[in-house]
Amino acid sequence: MLLAIAVIVVVVLLAVALLPVKKREPEQLKQASPVAFLTPEPTQPVRQTTLRQQQLDEEANAVASEYQRRADAVWLDEVRTKASKLLGNTKAKAES
């Protein structure tokens, strides 16, 4: 009985998965979206970023990448130290 129900469920799921998806127009997607009412329509065109904003973004990216590089170096140093301590303890035990 349970096997028959499981087979029917699998067949139905496969049939649903294989059915072609109906293409929806962007307007239909907007209306169907549950958060469509939360996103207001833009009243003015999006401004291009200014040269100053672009410079600030590049500088922020450079600072972030430098911070990440330094953090990675410190982490690698810590991992090497811990590994050498653990391997040193293993070798000392093996020699005893």
Secondary structure, DSSP 8 states (H G I E B T S, - for coil): -HHHHHHHHHHHHHHHHHS------HHHHHHH-TTTTTS---SS------HHHHHHHHHHHHHHHHHHHHHHHHHHHHHHHHHHHHHHHHHHHHH-
